[in-house]
Amino acid sequence: MAHEIHAEMVANVLTVVAAEGDPLTEGDTVVILESMKMEIPVLTEADGVLTRLAVRAGDVVQEHDLIAVVG
């Protein structure tokens, strides 16, 4: 079953840590967002493979935007 990861706030994508095809374990960092001079790691909540990465470093995400899918 696929697990979607969405942005919880408006932020800049500072760093993309994982790549499509990477195996992930619950709690692994997928991307790091930057908002109000704070770095916020975005973690996966399920084990699986990163099947879709919807952002790149430098992108701006809005609240609820899709960041990634882990399947």
PyMOL commands that set and color helices and strands:
alter all, ss='L'
color gray80, all
select strands_A, chain A and resi 3-6+11-16+23-24+29-35+38-43+48-53+60-61+66-70
alter strands_A, ss='S'
color yellow, strands_A
deselect
rebuild
show_as cartoon
